[in-house]
Amino acid sequence: CALTFSSLIYVVVQCGDPGKPANGQQLVKKGFVYGASVTFKCDKDYTLRGTFAIFCQENKEWTASVPGVLVSAYRESQCTAAEKRIDNSDIS
């Protein structure tokens, strides 16, 4: 009776670090390997533009690009109002 062994080779498919949006965070689960996901969260007063989660595919590419982050409308209106007050105070 002869025993034979097969050699199995496992190749780990890994995507590169997709990066993080400016004014946001990258939340990684299971690293950057095939099937893993990366989710994105904005800092306070910012709004995410794009998909909040991407997945590493077999072809070593992510399912989407890193989303953008926008300043919230409330914060934009505050900045605009403050700028107008400063501009008006400079007028003599």
VEXRO-389642 format. One record per atom (N, C-alpha, C): residue in three letters; x, y, z; atom name. Coordinates in nm, 3 decimals, always signed. Example, Ala and Ser with C-alpha at 12.3 -4.5 7.8 and 13.67 -1.06 7.14 Angstrom:
BEGIN
<atom><aa>ALA</aa><x>+1.319</x><y>-0.569</y><z>+0.780</z><at>N</at></atom>
<atom><aa>ALA</aa><x>+1.230</x><y>-0.450</y><z>+0.780</z><at>CA</at></atom>
<atom><aa>ALA</aa><x>+1.320</x><y>-0.330</y><z>+0.780</z><at>C</at></atom>
<atom><aa>SER</aa><x>+1.285</x><y>-0.225</y><z>+0.708</z><at>N</at></atom>
<atom><aa>SER</aa><x>+1.367</x><y>-0.106</y><z>+0.714</z><at>CA</at></atom>
<atom><aa>SER</aa><x>+1.290</x><y>+0.003</y><z>+0.787</z><at>C</at></atom>
END
This chain:
BEGIN
<atom><aa>CYS</aa><x>+0.085</x><y>-0.116</y><z>+0.000</z><at>N</at></atom>
<atom><aa>CYS</aa><x>+0.000</x><y>+0.000</y><z>+0.000</z><at>CA</at></atom>
<atom><aa>CYS</aa><x>+0.091</x><y>+0.123</y><z>+0.000</z><at>C</at></atom>
<atom><aa>ALA</aa><x>+0.067</x><y>+0.209</y><z>-0.095</z><at>N</at></atom>
<atom><aa>ALA</aa><x>+0.148</x><y>+0.331</y><z>-0.107</z><at>CA</at></atom>
<atom><aa>ALA</aa><x>+0.064</x><y>+0.452</y><z>-0.072</z><at>C</at></atom>
<atom><aa>LEU</aa><x>+0.124</x><y>+0.542</y><z>-0.001</z><at>N</at></atom>
<atom><aa>LEU</aa><x>+0.057</x><y>+0.667</y><z>+0.031</z><at>CA</at></atom>
<atom><aa>LEU</aa><x>+0.106</x><y>+0.776</y><z>-0.064</z><at>C</at></atom>
<atom><aa>THR</aa><x>+0.014</x><y>+0.856</y><z>-0.113</z><at>N</at></atom>
<atom><aa>THR</aa><x>+0.054</x><y>+0.968</y><z>-0.198</z><at>CA</at></atom>
<atom><aa>THR</aa><x>+0.001</x><y>+1.097</y><z>-0.136</z><at>C</at></atom>
<atom><aa>PHE</aa><x>+0.077</x><y>+1.198</y><z>-0.150</z><at>N</at></atom>
<atom><aa>PHE</aa><x>+0.037</x><y>+1.328</y><z>-0.098</z><at>CA</at></atom>
<atom><aa>PHE</aa><x>+0.028</x><y>+1.426</y><z>-0.213</z><at>C</at></atom>
<atom><aa>SER</aa><x>-0.074</x><y>+1.506</y><z>-0.213</z><at>N</at></atom>
<atom><aa>SER</aa><x>-0.084</x><y>+1.613</y><z>-0.311</z><at>CA</at></atom>
<atom><aa>SER</aa><x>-0.034</x><y>+1.741</y><z>-0.246</z><at>C</at></atom>
<atom><aa>SER</aa><x>+0.030</x><y>+1.816</y><z>-0.323</z><at>N</at></atom>
<atom><aa>SER</aa><x>+0.075</x><y>+1.946</y><z>-0.274</z><at>CA</at></atom>
<atom><aa>SER</aa><x>-0.027</x><y>+2.051</y><z>-0.314</z><at>C</at></atom>
<atom><aa>LEU</aa><x>-0.076</x><y>+2.121</y><z>-0.215</z><at>N</at></atom>
<atom><aa>LEU</aa><x>-0.168</x><y>+2.230</y><z>-0.240</z><at>CA</at></atom>
<atom><aa>LEU</aa><x>-0.094</x><y>+2.361</y><z>-0.217</z><at>C</at></atom>
<atom><aa>ILE</aa><x>-0.112</x><y>+2.449</y><z>-0.310</z><at>N</at></atom>
<atom><aa>ILE</aa><x>-0.051</x><y>+2.580</y><z>-0.297</z><at>CA</at></atom>
<atom><aa>ILE</aa><x>-0.162</x><y>+2.683</y><z>-0.284</z><at>C</at></atom>
<atom><aa>TYR</aa><x>-0.157</x><y>+2.757</y><z>-0.178</z><at>N</at></atom>
<atom><aa>TYR</aa><x>-0.256</x><y>+2.863</y><z>-0.157</z><at>CA</at></atom>
<atom><aa>TYR</aa><x>-0.192</x><y>+2.996</y><z>-0.192</z><at>C</at></atom>
<atom><aa>VAL</aa><x>-0.258</x><y>+3.067</y><z>-0.276</z><at>N</at></atom>
<atom><aa>VAL</aa><x>-0.211</x><y>+3.200</y><z>-0.312</z><at>CA</at></atom>
<atom><aa>VAL</aa><x>-0.306</x><y>+3.302</y><z>-0.250</z><at>C</at></atom>
<atom><aa>VAL</aa><x>-0.250</x><y>+3.390</y><z>-0.171</z><at>N</at></atom>
<atom><aa>VAL</aa><x>-0.331</x><y>+3.493</y><z>-0.107</z><at>CA</at></atom>
<atom><aa>VAL</aa><x>-0.342</x><y>+3.612</y><z>-0.203</z><at>C</at></atom>
<atom><aa>VAL</aa><x>-0.464</x><y>+3.642</y><z>-0.241</z><at>N</at></atom>
<atom><aa>VAL</aa><x>-0.488</x><y>+3.756</y><z>-0.328</z><at>CA</at></atom>
<atom><aa>VAL</aa><x>-0.501</x><y>+3.879</y><z>-0.239</z><at>C</at></atom>
<atom><aa>GLN</aa><x>-0.420</x><y>+3.979</y><z>-0.267</z><at>N</at></atom>
<atom><aa>GLN</aa><x>-0.419</x><y>+4.098</y><z>-0.183</z><at>CA</at></atom>
<atom><aa>GLN</aa><x>-0.428</x><y>+4.223</y><z>-0.269</z><at>C</at></atom>
<atom><aa>CYS</aa><x>-0.516</x><y>+4.313</y><z>-0.230</z><at>N</at></atom>
<atom><aa>CYS</aa><x>-0.527</x><y>+4.444</y><z>-0.294</z><at>CA</at></atom>
<atom><aa>CYS</aa><x>-0.437</x><y>+4.542</y><z>-0.218</z><at>C</at></atom>
<atom><aa>GLY</aa><x>-0.395</x><y>+4.646</y><z>-0.285</z><at>N</at></atom>
<atom><aa>GLY</aa><x>-0.316</x><y>+4.749</y><z>-0.218</z><at>CA</at></atom>
<atom><aa>GLY</aa><x>-0.405</x><y>+4.832</y><z>-0.126</z><at>C</at></atom>
<atom><aa>ASP</aa><x>-0.341</x><y>+4.908</y><z>-0.040</z><at>N</at></atom>
<atom><aa>ASP</aa><x>-0.413</x><y>+4.999</y><z>+0.049</z><at>CA</at></atom>
<atom><aa>ASP</aa><x>-0.483</x><y>+5.104</y><z>-0.038</z><at>C</at></atom>
<atom><aa>PRO</aa><x>-0.617</x><y>+5.113</y><z>-0.032</z><at>N</at></atom>
<atom><aa>PRO</aa><x>-0.686</x><y>+5.208</y><z>-0.118</z><at>CA</at></atom>
<atom><aa>PRO</aa><x>-0.671</x><y>+5.354</y><z>-0.075</z><at>C</at></atom>
<atom><aa>GLY</aa><x>-0.624</x><y>+5.376</y><z>+0.046</z><at>N</at></atom>
<atom><aa>GLY</aa><x>-0.610</x><y>+5.512</y><z>+0.098</z><at>CA</at></atom>
<atom><aa>GLY</aa><x>-0.733</x><y>+5.553</y><z>+0.176</z><at>C</at></atom>
<atom><aa>LYS</aa><x>-0.732</x><y>+5.676</y><z>+0.224</z><at>N</at></atom>
<atom><aa>LYS</aa><x>-0.847</x><y>+5.726</y><z>+0.299</z><at>CA</at></atom>
<atom><aa>LYS</aa><x>-0.884</x><y>+5.862</y><z>+0.245</z><at>C</at></atom>
<atom><aa>PRO</aa><x>-1.010</x><y>+5.897</y><z>+0.257</z><at>N</at></atom>
<atom><aa>PRO</aa><x>-1.049</x><y>+6.029</y><z>+0.209</z><at>CA</at></atom>
<atom><aa>PRO</aa><x>-0.997</x><y>+6.139</y><z>+0.300</z><at>C</at></atom>
<atom><aa>ALA</aa><x>-0.973</x><y>+6.257</y><z>+0.242</z><at>N</at></atom>
<atom><aa>ALA</aa><x>-0.936</x><y>+6.372</y><z>+0.325</z><at>CA</at></atom>
<atom><aa>ALA</aa><x>-1.054</x><y>+6.402</y><z>+0.416</z><at>C</at></atom>
<atom><aa>ASN</aa><x>-1.030</x><y>+6.434</y><z>+0.538</z><at>N</at></atom>
<atom><aa>ASN</aa><x>-1.135</x><y>+6.462</y><z>+0.637</z><at>CA</at></atom>
<atom><aa>ASN</aa><x>-1.223</x><y>+6.341</y><z>+0.663</z><at>C</at></atom>
<atom><aa>GLY</aa><x>-1.162</x><y>+6.223</y><z>+0.657</z><at>N</at></atom>
<atom><aa>GLY</aa><x>-1.237</x><y>+6.101</y><z>+0.681</z><at>CA</at></atom>
<atom><aa>GLY</aa><x>-1.147</x><y>+5.991</y><z>+0.734</z><at>C</at></atom>
<atom><aa>GLN</aa><x>-1.206</x><y>+5.875</y><z>+0.759</z><at>N</at></atom>
<atom><aa>GLN</aa><x>-1.134</x><y>+5.762</y><z>+0.815</z><at>CA</at></atom>
<atom><aa>GLN</aa><x>-1.157</x><y>+5.638</y><z>+0.731</z><at>C</at></atom>
<atom><aa>GLN</aa><x>-1.061</x><y>+5.548</y><z>+0.737</z><at>N</at></atom>
<atom><aa>GLN</aa><x>-1.068</x><y>+5.419</y><z>+0.671</z><at>CA</at></atom>
<atom><aa>GLN</aa><x>-1.082</x><y>+5.313</y><z>+0.780</z><at>C</at></atom>
<atom><aa>LEU</aa><x>-1.185</x><y>+5.230</y><z>+0.770</z><at>N</at></atom>
<atom><aa>LEU</aa><x>-1.207</x><y>+5.123</y><z>+0.868</z><at>CA</at></atom>
<atom><aa>LEU</aa><x>-1.183</x><y>+4.990</y><z>+0.797</z><at>C</at></atom>
<atom><aa>VAL</aa><x>-1.080</x><y>+4.916</y><z>+0.841</z><at>N</at></atom>
<atom><aa>VAL</aa><x>-1.038</x><y>+4.794</y><z>+0.772</z><at>CA</at></atom>
<atom><aa>VAL</aa><x>-1.080</x><y>+4.671</y><z>+0.852</z><at>C</at></atom>
<atom><aa>LYS</aa><x>-1.140</x><y>+4.574</y><z>+0.783</z><at>N</at></atom>
<atom><aa>LYS</aa><x>-1.173</x><y>+4.445</y><z>+0.844</z><at>CA</at></atom>
<atom><aa>LYS</aa><x>-1.103</x><y>+4.338</y><z>+0.764</z><at>C</at></atom>
<atom><aa>LYS</aa><x>-1.029</x><y>+4.252</y><z>+0.828</z><at>N</at></atom>
<atom><aa>LYS</aa><x>-0.960</x><y>+4.138</y><z>+0.765</z><at>CA</at></atom>
<atom><aa>LYS</aa><x>-0.847</x><y>+4.178</y><z>+0.672</z><at>C</at></atom>
<atom><aa>GLY</aa><x>-0.797</x><y>+4.298</y><z>+0.682</z><at>N</at></atom>
<atom><aa>GLY</aa><x>-0.686</x><y>+4.340</y><z>+0.597</z><at>CA</at></atom>
<atom><aa>GLY</aa><x>-0.731</x><y>+4.373</y><z>+0.456</z><at>C</at></atom>
<atom><aa>PHE</aa><x>-0.638</x><y>+4.364</y><z>+0.362</z><at>N</at></atom>
<atom><aa>PHE</aa><x>-0.665</x><y>+4.399</y><z>+0.223</z><at>CA</at></atom>
<atom><aa>PHE</aa><x>-0.665</x><y>+4.275</y><z>+0.133</z><at>C</at></atom>
<atom><aa>VAL</aa><x>-0.715</x><y>+4.164</y><z>+0.182</z><at>N</at></atom>
<atom><aa>VAL</aa><x>-0.716</x><y>+4.038</y><z>+0.107</z><at>CA</at></atom>
<atom><aa>VAL</aa><x>-0.849</x><y>+4.018</y><z>+0.034</z><at>C</at></atom>
<atom><aa>TYR</aa><x>-0.849</x><y>+3.928</y><z>-0.062</z><at>N</at></atom>
<atom><aa>TYR</aa><x>-0.968</x><y>+3.898</y><z>-0.141</z><at>CA</at></atom>
<atom><aa>TYR</aa><x>-1.090</x><y>+3.874</y><z>-0.052</z><at>C</at></atom>
<atom><aa>GLY</aa><x>-1.198</x><y>+3.943</y><z>-0.084</z><at>N</at></atom>
<atom><aa>GLY</aa><x>-1.322</x><y>+3.928</y><z>-0.008</z><at>CA</at></atom>
<atom><aa>GLY</aa><x>-1.336</x><y>+4.024</y><z>+0.109</z><at>C</at></atom>
<atom><aa>ALA</aa><x>-1.226</x><y>+4.086</y><z>+0.151</z><at>N</at></atom>
<atom><aa>ALA</aa><x>-1.231</x><y>+4.178</y><z>+0.264</z><at>CA</at></atom>
<atom><aa>ALA</aa><x>-1.292</x><y>+4.311</y><z>+0.221</z><at>C</at></atom>
<atom><aa>SER</aa><x>-1.342</x><y>+4.383</y><z>+0.319</z><at>N</at></atom>
<atom><aa>SER</aa><x>-1.402</x><y>+4.513</y><z>+0.288</z><at>CA</at></atom>
<atom><aa>SER</aa><x>-1.330</x><y>+4.625</y><z>+0.363</z><at>C</at></atom>
<atom><aa>VAL</aa><x>-1.338</x><y>+4.742</y><z>+0.306</z><at>N</at></atom>
<atom><aa>VAL</aa><x>-1.290</x><y>+4.863</y><z>+0.371</z><at>CA</at></atom>
<atom><aa>VAL</aa><x>-1.408</x><y>+4.960</y><z>+0.369</z><at>C</at></atom>
<atom><aa>THR</aa><x>-1.441</x><y>+5.015</y><z>+0.483</z><at>N</at></atom>
<atom><aa>THR</aa><x>-1.550</x><y>+5.112</y><z>+0.489</z><at>CA</at></atom>
<atom><aa>THR</aa><x>-1.491</x><y>+5.248</y><z>+0.524</z><at>C</at></atom>
<atom><aa>PHE</aa><x>-1.566</x><y>+5.350</y><z>+0.490</z><at>N</at></atom>
<atom><aa>PHE</aa><x>-1.518</x><y>+5.486</y><z>+0.510</z><at>CA</at></atom>
<atom><aa>PHE</aa><x>-1.618</x><y>+5.564</y><z>+0.593</z><at>C</at></atom>
<atom><aa>LYS</aa><x>-1.565</x><y>+5.653</y><z>+0.676</z><at>N</at></atom>
<atom><aa>LYS</aa><x>-1.647</x><y>+5.735</y><z>+0.764</z><at>CA</at></atom>
<atom><aa>LYS</aa><x>-1.590</x><y>+5.876</y><z>+0.760</z><at>C</at></atom>
<atom><aa>CYS</aa><x>-1.677</x><y>+5.973</y><z>+0.760</z><at>N</at></atom>
<atom><aa>CYS</aa><x>-1.634</x><y>+6.113</y><z>+0.758</z><at>CA</at></atom>
<atom><aa>CYS</aa><x>-1.610</x><y>+6.166</y><z>+0.898</z><at>C</at></atom>
<atom><aa>ASP</aa><x>-1.523</x><y>+6.266</y><z>+0.905</z><at>N</at></atom>
<atom><aa>ASP</aa><x>-1.505</x><y>+6.339</y><z>+1.030</z><at>CA</at></atom>
<atom><aa>ASP</aa><x>-1.631</x><y>+6.421</y><z>+1.056</z><at>C</at></atom>
<atom><aa>LYS</aa><x>-1.644</x><y>+6.473</y><z>+1.177</z><at>N</at></atom>
<atom><aa>LYS</aa><x>-1.760</x><y>+6.553</y><z>+1.215</z><at>CA</at></atom>
<atom><aa>LYS</aa><x>-1.777</x><y>+6.672</y><z>+1.121</z><at>C</at></atom>
<atom><aa>ASP</aa><x>-1.901</x><y>+6.702</y><z>+1.087</z><at>N</at></atom>
<atom><aa>ASP</aa><x>-1.938</x><y>+6.813</y><z>+0.999</z><at>CA</at></atom>
<atom><aa>ASP</aa><x>-1.904</x><y>+6.789</y><z>+0.852</z><at>C</at></atom>
<atom><aa>TYR</aa><x>-1.875</x><y>+6.665</y><z>+0.815</z><at>N</at></atom>
<atom><aa>TYR</aa><x>-1.846</x><y>+6.633</y><z>+0.675</z><at>CA</at></atom>
<atom><aa>TYR</aa><x>-1.942</x><y>+6.526</y><z>+0.627</z><at>C</at></atom>
<atom><aa>THR</aa><x>-1.964</x><y>+6.522</y><z>+0.495</z><at>N</at></atom>
<atom><aa>THR</aa><x>-2.057</x><y>+6.428</y><z>+0.434</z><at>CA</at></atom>
<atom><aa>THR</aa><x>-1.983</x><y>+6.345</y><z>+0.329</z><at>C</at></atom>
<atom><aa>LEU</aa><x>-2.008</x><y>+6.215</y><z>+0.328</z><at>N</at></atom>
<atom><aa>LEU</aa><x>-1.944</x><y>+6.124</y><z>+0.233</z><at>CA</at></atom>
<atom><aa>LEU</aa><x>-2.008</x><y>+6.138</y><z>+0.096</z><at>C</at></atom>
<atom><aa>ARG</aa><x>-1.927</x><y>+6.144</y><z>-0.007</z><at>N</at></atom>
<atom><aa>ARG</aa><x>-1.975</x><y>+6.147</y><z>-0.145</z><at>CA</at></atom>
<atom><aa>ARG</aa><x>-1.918</x><y>+6.025</y><z>-0.217</z><at>C</at></atom>
<atom><aa>GLY</aa><x>-2.003</x><y>+5.928</y><z>-0.245</z><at>N</at></atom>
<atom><aa>GLY</aa><x>-1.959</x><y>+5.804</y><z>-0.307</z><at>CA</at></atom>
<atom><aa>GLY</aa><x>-2.001</x><y>+5.687</y><z>-0.220</z><at>C</at></atom>
<atom><aa>THR</aa><x>-1.946</x><y>+5.571</y><z>-0.251</z><at>N</at></atom>
<atom><aa>THR</aa><x>-1.982</x><y>+5.449</y><z>-0.178</z><at>CA</at></atom>
<atom><aa>THR</aa><x>-1.910</x><y>+5.444</y><z>-0.043</z><at>C</at></atom>
<atom><aa>PHE</aa><x>-1.979</x><y>+5.395</y><z>+0.059</z><at>N</at></atom>
<atom><aa>PHE</aa><x>-1.918</x><y>+5.390</y><z>+0.192</z><at>CA</at></atom>
<atom><aa>PHE</aa><x>-1.836</x><y>+5.263</y><z>+0.214</z><at>C</at></atom>
<atom><aa>ALA</aa><x>-1.849</x><y>+5.161</y><z>+0.127</z><at>N</at></atom>
<atom><aa>ALA</aa><x>-1.774</x><y>+5.037</y><z>+0.143</z><at>CA</at></atom>
<atom><aa>ALA</aa><x>-1.723</x><y>+4.988</y><z>+0.007</z><at>C</at></atom>
<atom><aa>ILE</aa><x>-1.600</x><y>+4.939</y><z>+0.007</z><at>N</at></atom>
<atom><aa>ILE</aa><x>-1.544</x><y>+4.878</y><z>-0.114</z><at>CA</at></atom>
<atom><aa>ILE</aa><x>-1.490</x><y>+4.740</y><z>-0.076</z><at>C</at></atom>
<atom><aa>PHE</aa><x>-1.475</x><y>+4.652</y><z>-0.176</z><at>N</at></atom>
<atom><aa>PHE</aa><x>-1.434</x><y>+4.515</y><z>-0.153</z><at>CA</at></atom>
<atom><aa>PHE</aa><x>-1.317</x><y>+4.477</y><z>-0.242</z><at>C</at></atom>
<atom><aa>CYS</aa><x>-1.224</x><y>+4.398</y><z>-0.186</z><at>N</at></atom>
<atom><aa>CYS</aa><x>-1.110</x><y>+4.348</y><z>-0.263</z><at>CA</at></atom>
<atom><aa>CYS</aa><x>-1.157</x><y>+4.232</y><z>-0.350</z><at>C</at></atom>
<atom><aa>GLN</aa><x>-1.128</x><y>+4.243</y><z>-0.479</z><at>N</at></atom>
<atom><aa>GLN</aa><x>-1.171</x><y>+4.141</y><z>-0.575</z><at>CA</at></atom>
<atom><aa>GLN</aa><x>-1.057</x><y>+4.045</y><z>-0.610</z><at>C</at></atom>
<atom><aa>GLU</aa><x>-1.091</x><y>+3.939</y><z>-0.675</z><at>N</at></atom>
<atom><aa>GLU</aa><x>-0.995</x><y>+3.836</y><z>-0.714</z><at>CA</at></atom>
<atom><aa>GLU</aa><x>-0.885</x><y>+3.891</y><z>-0.806</z><at>C</at></atom>
<atom><aa>ASN</aa><x>-0.919</x><y>+3.995</y><z>-0.884</z><at>N</at></atom>
<atom><aa>ASN</aa><x>-0.821</x><y>+4.055</y><z>-0.976</z><at>CA</at></atom>
<atom><aa>ASN</aa><x>-0.729</x><y>+4.157</y><z>-0.907</z><at>C</at></atom>
<atom><aa>LYS</aa><x>-0.732</x><y>+4.162</y><z>-0.775</z><at>N</at></atom>
<atom><aa>LYS</aa><x>-0.649</x><y>+4.250</y><z>-0.692</z><at>CA</at></atom>
<atom><aa>LYS</aa><x>-0.687</x><y>+4.397</y><z>-0.704</z><at>C</at></atom>
<atom><aa>GLU</aa><x>-0.809</x><y>+4.423</y><z>-0.748</z><at>N</at></atom>
<atom><aa>GLU</aa><x>-0.861</x><y>+4.559</y><z>-0.761</z><at>CA</at></atom>
<atom><aa>GLU</aa><x>-0.976</x><y>+4.578</y><z>-0.663</z><at>C</at></atom>
<atom><aa>TRP</aa><x>-0.997</x><y>+4.700</y><z>-0.619</z><at>N</at></atom>
<atom><aa>TRP</aa><x>-1.110</x><y>+4.733</y><z>-0.534</z><at>CA</at></atom>
<atom><aa>TRP</aa><x>-1.234</x><y>+4.756</y><z>-0.621</z><at>C</at></atom>
<atom><aa>THR</aa><x>-1.351</x><y>+4.733</y><z>-0.565</z><at>N</at></atom>
<atom><aa>THR</aa><x>-1.475</x><y>+4.748</y><z>-0.641</z><at>CA</at></atom>
<atom><aa>THR</aa><x>-1.507</x><y>+4.893</y><z>-0.676</z><at>C</at></atom>
<atom><aa>ALA</aa><x>-1.448</x><y>+4.989</y><z>-0.608</z><at>N</at></atom>
<atom><aa>ALA</aa><x>-1.469</x><y>+5.131</y><z>-0.636</z><at>CA</at></atom>
<atom><aa>ALA</aa><x>-1.351</x><y>+5.211</y><z>-0.582</z><at>C</at></atom>
<atom><aa>SER</aa><x>-1.349</x><y>+5.338</y><z>-0.618</z><at>N</at></atom>
<atom><aa>SER</aa><x>-1.246</x><y>+5.428</y><z>-0.567</z><at>CA</at></atom>
<atom><aa>SER</aa><x>-1.281</x><y>+5.476</y><z>-0.427</z><at>C</at></atom>
<atom><aa>VAL</aa><x>-1.184</x><y>+5.534</y><z>-0.361</z><at>N</at></atom>
<atom><aa>VAL</aa><x>-1.207</x><y>+5.595</y><z>-0.230</z><at>CA</at></atom>
<atom><aa>VAL</aa><x>-1.305</x><y>+5.711</y><z>-0.250</z><at>C</at></atom>
<atom><aa>PRO</aa><x>-1.409</x><y>+5.717</y><z>-0.169</z><at>N</at></atom>
<atom><aa>PRO</aa><x>-1.507</x><y>+5.825</y><z>-0.186</z><at>CA</at></atom>
<atom><aa>PRO</aa><x>-1.450</x><y>+5.961</y><z>-0.146</z><at>C</at></atom>
<atom><aa>GLY</aa><x>-1.518</x><y>+6.065</y><z>-0.191</z><at>N</at></atom>
<atom><aa>GLY</aa><x>-1.480</x><y>+6.200</y><z>-0.152</z><at>CA</at></atom>
<atom><aa>GLY</aa><x>-1.556</x><y>+6.239</y><z>-0.027</z><at>C</at></atom>
<atom><aa>VAL</aa><x>-1.511</x><y>+6.343</y><z>+0.036</z><at>N</at></atom>
<atom><aa>VAL</aa><x>-1.577</x><y>+6.394</y><z>+0.156</z><at>CA</at></atom>
<atom><aa>VAL</aa><x>-1.603</x><y>+6.543</y><z>+0.134</z><at>C</at></atom>
<atom><aa>LEU</aa><x>-1.726</x><y>+6.584</y><z>+0.158</z><at>N</at></atom>
<atom><aa>LEU</aa><x>-1.765</x><y>+6.724</y><z>+0.141</z><at>CA</at></atom>
<atom><aa>LEU</aa><x>-1.792</x><y>+6.788</y><z>+0.275</z><at>C</at></atom>
<atom><aa>VAL</aa><x>-1.765</x><y>+6.916</y><z>+0.284</z><at>N</at></atom>
<atom><aa>VAL</aa><x>-1.803</x><y>+6.991</y><z>+0.403</z><at>CA</at></atom>
<atom><aa>VAL</aa><x>-1.955</x><y>+6.998</y><z>+0.405</z><at>C</at></atom>
<atom><aa>SER</aa><x>-2.014</x><y>+6.981</y><z>+0.521</z><at>N</at></atom>
<atom><aa>SER</aa><x>-2.160</x><y>+6.983</y><z>+0.529</z><at>CA</at></atom>
<atom><aa>SER</aa><x>-2.215</x><y>+7.120</y><z>+0.491</z><at>C</at></atom>
<atom><aa>ALA</aa><x>-2.338</x><y>+7.123</y><z>+0.444</z><at>N</at></atom>
<atom><aa>ALA</aa><x>-2.403</x><y>+7.247</y><z>+0.403</z><at>CA</at></atom>
<atom><aa>ALA</aa><x>-2.410</x><y>+7.344</y><z>+0.520</z><at>C</at></atom>
<atom><aa>TYR</aa><x>-2.437</x><y>+7.294</y><z>+0.640</z><at>N</at></atom>
<atom><aa>TYR</aa><x>-2.446</x><y>+7.379</y><z>+0.759</z><at>CA</at></atom>
<atom><aa>TYR</aa><x>-2.312</x><y>+7.449</y><z>+0.783</z><at>C</at></atom>
<atom><aa>ARG</aa><x>-2.206</x><y>+7.373</y><z>+0.775</z><at>N</at></atom>
<atom><aa>ARG</aa><x>-2.073</x><y>+7.431</y><z>+0.800</z><at>CA</at></atom>
<atom><aa>ARG</aa><x>-2.037</x><y>+7.530</y><z>+0.689</z><at>C</at></atom>
<atom><aa>GLU</aa><x>-2.071</x><y>+7.498</y><z>+0.563</z><at>N</at></atom>
<atom><aa>GLU</aa><x>-2.043</x><y>+7.590</y><z>+0.453</z><at>CA</at></atom>
<atom><aa>GLU</aa><x>-2.115</x><y>+7.723</y><z>+0.474</z><at>C</at></atom>
<atom><aa>SER</aa><x>-2.242</x><y>+7.716</y><z>+0.517</z><at>N</at></atom>
<atom><aa>SER</aa><x>-2.317</x><y>+7.839</y><z>+0.536</z><at>CA</at></atom>
<atom><aa>SER</aa><x>-2.258</x><y>+7.921</y><z>+0.652</z><at>C</at></atom>
<atom><aa>GLN</aa><x>-2.207</x><y>+7.855</y><z>+0.754</z><at>N</at></atom>
<atom><aa>GLN</aa><x>-2.143</x><y>+7.926</y><z>+0.864</z><at>CA</at></atom>
<atom><aa>GLN</aa><x>-2.017</x><y>+7.997</y><z>+0.815</z><at>C</at></atom>
<atom><aa>CYS</aa><x>-1.937</x><y>+7.929</y><z>+0.736</z><at>N</at></atom>
<atom><aa>CYS</aa><x>-1.813</x><y>+7.988</y><z>+0.684</z><at>CA</at></atom>
<atom><aa>CYS</aa><x>-1.846</x><y>+8.106</y><z>+0.594</z><at>C</at></atom>
<atom><aa>THR</aa><x>-1.943</x><y>+8.090</y><z>+0.507</z><at>N</at></atom>
<atom><aa>THR</aa><x>-1.981</x><y>+8.196</y><z>+0.416</z><at>CA</at></atom>
<atom><aa>THR</aa><x>-2.029</x><y>+8.317</y><z>+0.494</z><at>C</at></atom>
<atom><aa>ALA</aa><x>-2.113</x><y>+8.296</y><z>+0.593</z><at>N</at></atom>
<atom><aa>ALA</aa><x>-2.164</x><y>+8.406</y><z>+0.675</z><at>CA</at></atom>
<atom><aa>ALA</aa><x>-2.050</x><y>+8.477</y><z>+0.747</z><at>C</at></atom>
<atom><aa>ALA</aa><x>-1.956</x><y>+8.402</y><z>+0.801</z><at>N</at></atom>
<atom><aa>ALA</aa><x>-1.843</x><y>+8.461</y><z>+0.873</z><at>CA</at></atom>
<atom><aa>ALA</aa><x>-1.757</x><y>+8.543</y><z>+0.777</z><at>C</at></atom>
<atom><aa>GLU</aa><x>-1.734</x><y>+8.492</y><z>+0.657</z><at>N</at></atom>
<atom><aa>GLU</aa><x>-1.655</x><y>+8.565</y><z>+0.558</z><at>CA</at></atom>
<atom><aa>GLU</aa><x>-1.723</x><y>+8.696</y><z>+0.521</z><at>C</at></atom>
<atom><aa>LYS</aa><x>-1.855</x><y>+8.694</y><z>+0.504</z><at>N</at></atom>
<atom><aa>LYS</aa><x>-1.928</x><y>+8.816</y><z>+0.469</z><at>CA</at></atom>
<atom><aa>LYS</aa><x>-1.919</x><y>+8.919</y><z>+0.580</z><at>C</at></atom>
<atom><aa>ARG</aa><x>-1.928</x><y>+8.874</y><z>+0.706</z><at>N</at></atom>
<atom><aa>ARG</aa><x>-1.916</x><y>+8.968</y><z>+0.818</z><at>CA</at></atom>
<atom><aa>ARG</aa><x>-1.778</x><y>+9.032</y><z>+0.818</z><at>C</at></atom>
<atom><aa>ILE</aa><x>-1.674</x><y>+8.954</y><z>+0.793</z><at>N</at></atom>
<atom><aa>ILE</aa><x>-1.539</x><y>+9.008</y><z>+0.790</z><at>CA</at></atom>
<atom><aa>ILE</aa><x>-1.525</x><y>+9.108</y><z>+0.676</z><at>C</at></atom>
<atom><aa>ASP</aa><x>-1.575</x><y>+9.070</y><z>+0.556</z><at>N</at></atom>
<atom><aa>ASP</aa><x>-1.567</x><y>+9.160</y><z>+0.440</z><at>CA</at></atom>
<atom><aa>ASP</aa><x>-1.641</x><y>+9.291</y><z>+0.467</z><at>C</at></atom>
<atom><aa>ASN</aa><x>-1.758</x><y>+9.287</y><z>+0.526</z><at>N</at></atom>
<atom><aa>ASN</aa><x>-1.836</x><y>+9.407</y><z>+0.553</z><at>CA</at></atom>
<atom><aa>ASN</aa><x>-1.771</x><y>+9.494</y><z>+0.659</z><at>C</at></atom>
<atom><aa>SER</aa><x>-1.702</x><y>+9.434</y><z>+0.753</z><at>N</at></atom>
<atom><aa>SER</aa><x>-1.639</x><y>+9.513</y><z>+0.859</z><at>CA</at></atom>
<atom><aa>SER</aa><x>-1.517</x><y>+9.587</y><z>+0.808</z><at>C</at></atom>
<atom><aa>ASP</aa><x>-1.460</x><y>+9.540</y><z>+0.697</z><at>N</at></atom>
<atom><aa>ASP</aa><x>-1.342</x><y>+9.606</y><z>+0.641</z><at>CA</at></atom>
<atom><aa>ASP</aa><x>-1.378</x><y>+9.732</y><z>+0.563</z><at>C</at></atom>
<atom><aa>ILE</aa><x>-1.507</x><y>+9.749</y><z>+0.529</z><at>N</at></atom>
<atom><aa>ILE</aa><x>-1.549</x><y>+9.863</y><z>+0.449</z><at>CA</at></atom>
<atom><aa>ILE</aa><x>-1.561</x><y>+9.986</y><z>+0.539</z><at>C</at></atom>
<atom><aa>SER</aa><x>-1.489</x><y>+10.093</y><z>+0.503</z><at>N</at></atom>
<atom><aa>SER</aa><x>-1.494</x><y>+10.214</y><z>+0.586</z><at>CA</at></atom>
<atom><aa>SER</aa><x>-1.567</x><y>+10.324</y><z>+0.513</z><at>C</at></atom>
END
